[in-house]
Amino acid sequence: MKKIILLFLTFFTLYGEYGDWLTLTFPGKGTDMVKVEDNLVLSSMGVLLVKGNGKERIIDSDDGLFNPNIIKLSYDFRDVLWCLHPNGSISLYNIDTQEFSYLTDFSESGEYEAYDIFSSDKYVYVSTTSNLIRYRFDEEYNKYIVDENNTQFEDPNIFVEDQVVYMFNNQQLKVIDENSSNFNISFWNDIELPVDLVINDIILHNGEIIFLTKNGLYKRDGNLLVKIDGALDKNYIAGCSDSNLYLVASEDSENNENALFETDLNSLTKITNIGAVSSSSFIKEGSNFILNSFEDIFFVYNGEEMIYPEFNLPKLGNMSNMAFTGEGKIVYTNNKVVSYFNAEDNNFLFNSVNLQSGSIRNVYVDRNNSIYIGTWGSGFFNLEIDNDGKLELLSRFNFHDGNNSTYSASPNIIGEGGNLYFVNFGYSSFEDSNLITKIDTESPDSTVTGFNIGSMVYGHELFIDSNNWLWVGSNNEAYQPLPGTTIGIKDLNGSDICEVSLELAIMSIAEDKNKVIWIGTTDGVYYIDLKQVNSPSSISASMFKKVENTLSDSWVNDVVVNNLNEKWFATNNGVSVLSGDNKSWRYYFPLDNYIPEGLSGEIIEGPMLESKVRKILFDDEKNLAIFLYGGGFSFLNYSGVTKDKDIDQLITNPSPFLNNGSSVMQFVLPDVKTYDSFIIYDLRGKVVRGGMGSKRVDLYNGWNGRDNSGNIVSTGIYQVLVYDSNDPVKHYKGKIAVVRK
């Protein structure tokens, strides 16, 4: 087996109220592939990969992809690539111009799970778990619209050939003439299937339609399917065609073992075993077979061996935690594996360490850049990055009985000065154990001591405040409240303690510059003003106040305070940000995301990878907020957001703009000394006109109502950003109304 390393990283920057975004996505499971002229396009549950002319390009959310997860691809009759997302939304991509547009008819009309997509010579068919809808292109309005014909059918797969539409699932196969005036289910014709026959896919081979099934190969004979005798009775899951037919068949379904075959429909020849494939699509290029992979988007069989790519992208899926080192690196984890990348150049091409036990709950890097991992049920692990950049496991340890054969739930670590503090969940189950273990790393023998906080047993989250008080919050493995003490507090300078019962699951604790403690829970955010107390023992449950009705979601995974004293709350539905003076809010959501009603503040939809944000880090020198998702990272430069001019300072003339493609709209500013450029966005943040570098347009020439391709834009509301090309952080923003004449 070989690895091929693809050293590429391209990204697109969105300015204006969105801030500047960079997303880095775990490539994930490969889902589909299509040939588009000289390009091979591959999709995954994470990115879109375009390979052609000796170049590769990774495309994800910040490049304009509406959703990083793609389940199917189709190349239509207008040379547009359709990327179908799980919720039914669609990214339309022009490979030549590298521009995106979007269709959201499904995702905006209800809860749908997308299933399949197929383009004929004049329609594009899109199916969900219960619907089939086809799109046509309206030349008059220059856009795709939903055709009036649709039908209902459970889990439909689609295939179209010679103006006949085939719709099939595990139990049925139906056909209809593409020119039929009514697509109601009652107008479709049934094709009779042999008993227990299950169709996996349909392909075209030498002008003949071949049905790939769990019981061999079949072809259509009128209203019947008949078996092709020359092929063995195998479970065929994928096929591609040139002069011969190439097939992937399951050899051992329980172990996901497959093999690649060649057939002329008279005999079957096995080429090689190929292991697991993640979709029913594969392509033959010369002597190479390209197949979708469960972890690397694709792999190649070159006639002798399997070759797997290595992308300069996050190595882990289902990520859960991250931490900065003092050397410009970010350590990140999923449940069992630890890896890191260089935050200066976003280099991910480093090794990973599989801890092979437990469930990772926390990662902490001390001031000596030693990495500590807390797990659920497997104790603690200590790792380091050596001088050659290799991540190495140094030790595994625990704090009870002096016996490492049984490891406790030990989820969290925190440091202060030369001291490290480890929390031992449920420590009372073990002899000679404490809730908190302290290691003095600066003592000659790294002295180990322990202490408890009253009767508190189920410690989980740790935080040390500006008073040098240690805060311990409780929750269990399922992030649920536990009986007894919810928050324990100990003065590390003395012996004073506090135990508070709030019946909450504590997820995160932080302190702002005004000595206010903010506590994220699975039931919102609570806070307490430390200026009102003089010792831990003076704190009572009544002093904790809840932030009411202002969060994007009540489940808060992380609380972080930046150098502007803003409080950032990572939730299961976006990020909520409370201003430094606690007077205003803003909210970050992915595109096409559910936005709760009643939020009071600025709502920003940007190229976030997922709605659930698990962790936030800050690089305060660069004004960067780093969001961790299960499937990757977003880097948000929020300086443009926090330094915006007032919207009403930007005036456009005329307003509304009556757009005929030749009239010109001018911008009127209170300060015209340095602002020289503008960008027009649609309401979802896609650049319509202008950009940075070679796409910059001069402010003083105004806007003629056309996009970057010269097309007249449609009627609607657009956003405009006027900026200084020498310092884009300095800018005005506003909204304009366009009426197309």
N, C-alpha and C positions, 0 to 999 in steps of 0.2 A: 504494500500500500504506500502511495506517495502523497505528500502534501504539496500543493502549489500555493504560494503566497501571493495574494493580490493586494498590492500596496496602493490603495487609492482611497481618498476621502474627499468627497465634494459636498458642498452645502450652499444653501441659498439663504440670504439674510432678509428678514422682514423688518422694516422700520416703522415708525409711527407709534400708535398707541400700543402696538404689540411688543415693543422692545425689539431686541435683536436675538434671534433664536438659532441654535445649532442643536440638531438631534442626532444621536448616535444609537442605532438600533441593533439589538441582537438579531442576526439574520433569520433564525428560526427555521421551521419546517418548510421545505419547498412544496408548492401547491400546484403549479402549472407552468407551461412553457409554450411559446409560439415562435415561429419564424416570421420576421417582418423584413422583407427584402434582404439586405445583407446583415441584418441584426438577429441575434438570438435573444429573446426577452424571457426572463424567468421571474416568477413571483414566489413570495413566501409569506409566512405569517410574521412579517417584520419589514421587508424591503422589496423593492423592484430592482432587478439587475438587468442592464442592457449591455450586451457584448456584441461588438462588431468593429470591423476595420482595425483590428489589433488593439482596441481600447475597451475598457470596462467602466461602467458608471453605476454606482449605487444610488438609488433614489429612495428617500423616505419623507417624513412629514415636512421637514423644513425646505425640501425641494419642491413642494407643492402637492404631494400626494395627500389626498383627503383623509385617508386612514392608512396607517402603516400595514395593516393586516389585509392581505389579498387572498381570496379563495379561488378565483378563476380569472382567466384572460381570454379576450377575443379581439381579433383584428378585423375591422369592419369594412364595408364597401366604400368608405370615404378615406381609407388609410388612417383611421384613428384607432388607437389601442384602448380597449375598455378594460378597466381593472375593477372587478366586482369585490366589494367589501362585505364582511359578514352580516351587517345590518341592512344590506340592500342598497346603500349608497354606492356611487360609481365615480371613479376618477377617469376622465377622458384625457389621453395623452397623445400629443403630436410629437413623434420621435424626432422629426427633422427640426422643428422649432423649439423643442423641449418645453412646451407650454402645456399647462393643465387647465381643464374646466371640469365642472362637476354636475352630476345628476343626483337628486335626492328625493325623487318621487316616492320611492319605497320607504326610506328611513323617516321621512316627515309625515307619512300618512298612517303610521302605526308600528307596532312591534313585529318585525319580520326577521326571519333567518334566511339569508340568501343561500341559493343552492347551485345554480348553474347559469351559464351564459353562452350564447352561440349566435354568430352572425351569418346571415344568408346574403344574397346579392342585393337585397333592398331593405331588409329589416334586421334588427338586433333583438333577440329573444332573451329575456331575463326571468329566471324562476326563483321563487322562494319556497318554503316548506308547504305552501298551500296555494300559490298563485303562479300563473304564467302571464307575463305582460310583454308586448313587443313594442319597440321604438321604431319610428321612421324619422327621416330627416325632412324638415319642412324648409324648402328652398326660399319661400317668401320671407319667413321670419329668421332664417339662417340659424336654426337650432333643432335639436332632437326633441321630439314630443312623443308622448305615449299614444300609441294607436288605439282606436276605440275598441278593438277586439281583445278580449282576454278570457281566460277560463280558470277553473279551479281544479286542481289535481294535486295529490299528496306527494311531496318530495320529487318533483319532476326533473329528470335529465332531458336535455334537448339535443337534437341532431336535425339538420336540414340538408337535403340534397335534391336537386332537380325540382325545386318548388314543392317538395313534400316535407312536412314537418313531422318528425318522430318525437313522441313524448313517452318516456318510460320510467318506471320505478321497479321495485323488487317483485311486484305482482302483475304489472300490466304493461302493455305496449299499445299505444294508440297513434293513429296517423290522421293528417288532414291536409287538404290542398292549401298551399300558402295563400292563394287568392280567394279563399272562402270568405264570404261576406259575414260569417258569424263564427266566432271561435268558442261559443258556448260548448261545454263538455258533451252535450247531447249530439253535437254535429261531428264529433270525431269518430273514426272507424276503429274498431278493435281488431288487433292482430292476435290470432289464437296462439298461445304459448303451450309447449309441452308441459306436462305436470312437473311442478317443482323447479321449473327453469327460472334462473335468476340472471338478468342481463346486467353485466358490469359496465359495458361501454359499446359504442358503435363507431366504426372507422370506415373510411373509403379506401379501397385497394383496387387499383387498375380499373376504376370506374364501377366497381361492384361494392355494395354495402355489406360489411361483415359485422355480425353481432358477436361480441366477446361475452361469454357467459361462464358460469361456474361449472358448466358441464360440457364445455367444448366450444367449437365455432359453428355459427349458424348463418343462414342467409334467408332472405324473404322469398316466398313463393305465393303470390297473391295475398290472401289473408292468413297465411300460415308461415311459421318459421320452420325450416328444415335444416337438419344437421349436415355439416360438411364432413364426409367420412375420412378424408385424408388427414385430419388433425386428431391427435389423441384426446381422450376425455380428461382434460385438465381445467383448472380454474384460472381462466385467462383474465388478467386484471388491467392490462395495458397493451397498446399496439401502436406501431408506426409502419409506414409503407414506403418502399421505393419499388424496384423490380420484384423483390420478394417481400413477404410480410414478416415483420419482426414482432415478437410477442414476449411479454413478461407474464409468467404463470407462477402461481403459488405452489411451492414444493412442500412446505410445512407451515400451515397457517398459524398454529399455536406459537411457534417460535419466529414467525414473520420472516421465513426464509423463502426466497424467490429465485427463479432462474430465467435466463434470457434464451429465447428460442428463435429459430428461423424456419419458415415453411413456404412451400410453393403451393400449398393447399392439397398436395398429394402425399407429402411426407413431412415429418417434423424432426428437426435437428437441434440438439441442445448446444448452445454456444458456451455458456459459463453460468456458474452460480453468482448471484449478485447481492444476496442479503436483502435488507429491507428497502423498499421504495415508498415514498410518501404521497404519490399521486398516480393517476392513470395516464399521465402524459410522459412521453419521452421522444427523443429526436435522434436520428442517425445523421451525422455529418462526416462524410468520407468513411473512414474506418472506425470512427469514434461513436460510441453510444453515450448520450447525455441523459441522465435520469435524475428525478427529484429525490432529495435526501431529507431525512427527518431532522437533521441538525445543521447541515451545511448548505442549504438551498439545493445543491446539485452535486453529483459526482460523475466522473467520466470513466467508462471502460474503453481502453484503447486497443483491445484485441489481446493484451497480455496481462494487464493489471488494472486495479481500480485506482483512480487518482482523485483525491479530495482537495477542495480549495481551502485556503486559510485566509479569512478576510481580516482586514484591519478594522475590526468592529468588536463590540462586547462579546466575550466568549461564553457568557452564561445566560440562560433563560431563567424565568421565575426568580429574578433577583429580589433580595430582601433588605440589604443593608450596605452602607458604605462609610468610609472615613478618610480624611486627608492624612497623609504623612507630612513630615516637615521637609520633604525633598521634592515637593510638587507632584506627588503621585496620589492616586485615589485607589484604595483597597475596596473591593466590592465582593459580595457573597450572594449565593443562593442558599438553599437549605443545607447543602453538604460541601460545596466547593468554594474555595477562596481564590481570587485572582486580583490583578491590579492593572492600571494603565497610567501612562505619563500624561498628566493634565496639561502640560505645556504644549505638546504637539499631538495629543490624542492618539498616542501609539499604544495599541492593544496587543501587540505581538510579543506577549510574555507568557510564561507558563502559569498553570493553575495547580492548586493542591486540593485533592479530594480527601476530606477528613473521614469519609466513609462511615460515619456514625453520627447519631444525634440529629438535632435540627438547630441550625445556627440562628441565634437570636440577636447577637450584638457583636460589633467589631470595634475595638478601641486601639488607638496608636498612641503610645506614650511619647514623652519628649525625647527619648533616645531612638525613636522610630522602631521600637519593638512592637509587634502586632499581637494583640490578644483577641481570641475568639471565645465568646460564651455560648454554650449550647444548651439545648433542652434534653437533659438526660445523659450527657456524655462529658460533663465537666468542662474544663477550659483547655485551650490550645494556644501555644506560643509559636509564632512564625517570624521570619525576618526576610528582607530582601538583601541578598548578598552583594558584594562589589561588582559581580558580573551581571546583576539584574535578575538573578534567579530567586524565585520565591521558594523558601524552604521551611518545612515543619521542624521545629526544634524540640518541642516537648508537649506532652499532654499531662494534665495534673488535676488534682482535686483537693478538697480541704475537709476530710473527715476520716476518722478511724486510722489514719496513716495507711489506708489500704486503697490502692487505685483499681482494684478489680471490680468495684461497683462505683459508678459515677453518678453524681447527683445532678438534678436540674440546676444549672449554674448560668443564668442567662445574661448577666451584665457585669461590666467592668468600667471603672472611671478612675481618673488620676488627679492628683493635686500635689504640685511640687514633686518631690521624690517618692511620694507614696502612691500605691495602687490599692484600690478597694474593689473587692469581689463580693457579689451577693450570692448566697447559697439558698435557693428556693427550697422550702420544706426541710430546712436543716435539722429540725427536731427529730426527724426519722433516723438520724445517725448519731452515734456517740461521739463525744469530743468534737462537736461541730458548732459553729456559730452562724448567725444570720449574715454577718459581715466579716470577711477576712481582710486584714491589712498587711501589705508587704512594704517595708521600708527599703526601697531599692538602693538607697545611698548608704545604708549601714554596711559594715564589712561582711556580714553574713546574710544580708537581705532578711532582716528579722521579720518573722511572721507572727502576727497577733490576731486576735479575734474579739468581737464584741456583739452583743445583741441590742435591740431597741425595744425594751419592755417585753411584751408578749408577742410581738410581731413575728410571724412565721413565714409568710409567703411574699418575700421580697422579689421584686423584678426590676423596675426602672431605678436608676441611680442619677443623682445630680448634686453638685456641690455649689452653693450660692456664694455671694460676695461676703457673707458673714463667716464663711468657713463652716457652714452647717451642711451636713449630709442629709439629703432627702431620699427616701426609699419608697417607691410606689408599688402597689401590688396588682397583679392580674394573673390568670392562669394560662395554660398552653393554648387554650381557645380564646384568649383575650376576653375573659368574662370576669365579673366581680367575684371576689372571694370573701368569705366571712372573716370577721375580726378586723384587724387594723388595715385601713386602706393606705394611709400615708404615715410613715415613721420618720422622725426628724431627730438628728443628734448633733450637738455642738461638738465639732472635732477639736476645739480648744479646751473642752472640759467634759463634764459628764451629763449635762442637762439634755433631756430627751422630751419628745412629744409623740403621742399616738393619736391618730384621728381616724374615725370610721365614717366613710362617706358612701359606702356601697357602690363604688365605681371601679371600673377597670382602668388603671393608669397606664397610658401609652407613652407619654413624653413629658418632661419638665424643663422649663427654661426660665431665665430671669432677664428682665429688660434693664435699661439704664436708669430707670426710676425706682429700682429695688422692688419691682412688682414681679411675683412669681406667677407664671402661666402654666397651667397643667392641662395637657390634652388627654381626653378620655374617649371611650366608645360612646359617650353620651354628651358630647360637646366639650367646651373649654371652661375651666374654672380659674380664678385668680385670687391672689391675696397680696396685700400691700405690706411688705416687710417693715416699712417705716412706722407702722402702727404697733409693732411688737418689739420687745427687747430681749426675748429669749425663746427657745423652742417651747418650753413649758407654758408660755403665755399664749400659745396658739390654740384656738378651739375650732370645732367644725363650723360654727356659725360665721366665722371670718372668711370662709371660702365662698366667693360669689360666682355665679354662672353668667357667662356671656350669652345673652338671649337673642335668638332669632336673627343672627347675622352671619352664620357660617354657611358655606355651600353644602356641607354635609356634617352630621353630628358625630360621625366616626372620624376621630382625629388621630392620624398615625404619627405625626411629628410636629413639634413646636420649635421654631428657631427664631432668634432675634438678630437682625443685621446691624451694620454700623450706623444706620439712619434711625435706629430704635424701632423699626417696623417689626411687627410680630407676624410671622409667616406660619400658617397652619396647613400642613399637608393632610388632605382628607381623602375619603373614598370617592369623592366627586369634585376633583379640582383642588385648587389652592386658594385659600382666603387670606388676605393681607390687611392687617390693621395698621393704620398710619402711626408715626412716631408720637403724635400728640393724642392718639386714641380717639380721633374725631371722625375719621373717614375710612372706608373700606374699598378695596378693589379685589376682583376675582379673576382667576385664570382657569379657563376651560378648554378642552380640545374642541376642534371644529365638529359640528354636527352632534353636539353633546346635550344631554338633558340639563337645563338651567332652571333651578328652583324659582318659584315665584316669591316675590316679597324681598329680594335682596336689595339692600340700600348701598349703592356704590357703583363704581365703574366695572362693567363686565367686559372682559377681554377674552376673545376666542382666538387661540393661536395654535401652532403646530405641535401640540403636546401629543405624546405617544398614546397615553391612556388617561382615563378619568381618575383612576386610583393612583395617587402619588404616595410613595412609601417612605421617602426620606428626602430631606433638603439639606444641602451644604451651601456655604457662602464663601466666595473669594472676594473679600471686601475691597481689596485694592483694585480689582477689575470691575466691581459692581456686578458680579456674576452670581446668580442663583442657579444651583445645580439640582435638578429634580431626578430622583430615582424612581423608575417604574419596574414592574415585573419584566418588561421587555427592552429596557434600555435607559438612556439618559437624555435629558434636555438641558442645554446651557442657555440661560436667559440673561442677557445684559439688560438690566432694568433701569439703567441710568437715564435713558430717554423717557421712560415712563414717569420717573420722579422729578424731571426737570421740564416738563411740558409747559409751554405758554398756554394761556387761556384760549379756549376754542373760539370765543367770540372776537378775538383780536384779528382773526383772519377773515377777510371779506372777499367774496368773488363777485365779478360783474361780467355779464348779467346774472341774476339769480331769480328764478331757476334758469339754467342754461338750456336754450332751445337749440338742439344739436342737429345740424344738417350736414356735418362733415367738413364744412368750409368756414363757418362762423368761429370766432375765437373768444374764449373766456379768459379774462384777466384776473390777476390776484392783487389785492390791495392790502398792504401791511403797514403797521405803525412804524416799523423800523426796516428800511430797505437798504441799509448800508452793506450787509454781509450776506443776506439770504439770496441765493442765486439759482436754486434748482427746485424741482418739485417731483413728487411721485403721486400717481392716482392709484388707489386700491378699490377693490370691491369690498362689500361688507364682511366677507370672510377672510380678508387679508391678502388676497391674490393680487399681485401687481398687474395693473391694467396698462398704465403708461408711465414711462420713466424707469429709473433705477439708478444704481451706482455704476461708477466707471464708465464704460462705453455706452451704457444705456441712459446716462444722465441727460436730462432735457433742461433747456434754459428757461428760467422763470419768466423772463421779460418778453419772451415770444408768445407766452400764454399757451392755452390748450385748445386744440381744434376738435376735441370730442372723439378722437380716434385712439385705438389701442396701439401697442408696440408693433403689431403686424399691419397697421394701416386701416383696420376695420372700424367702421362707425360703431360706437358703443351703444348699448340698449338703454332704454328709459330705466331710471332707477336712482337710488341713493348711492353715492360714492364717497370715499374718504380721500382727503388730500393732505399731503405732508409737504410743507415748504421748508427747505433746510439750507444750511451753509455747507457747500461741498467740501470745504476744508475742515469742517468740524460738524458732522451730521447730528451730534447730540444737541446742537443748537437748532431748534426748529419750532415752527408753528404747525398746528393741525386743525382740521375742521371737516365738515361734511358739506357736500354739494348735491343739489337735485338736478338731474339731467332729464330732459324731455326730448326724445328723438322725433324729428319731424319727417 
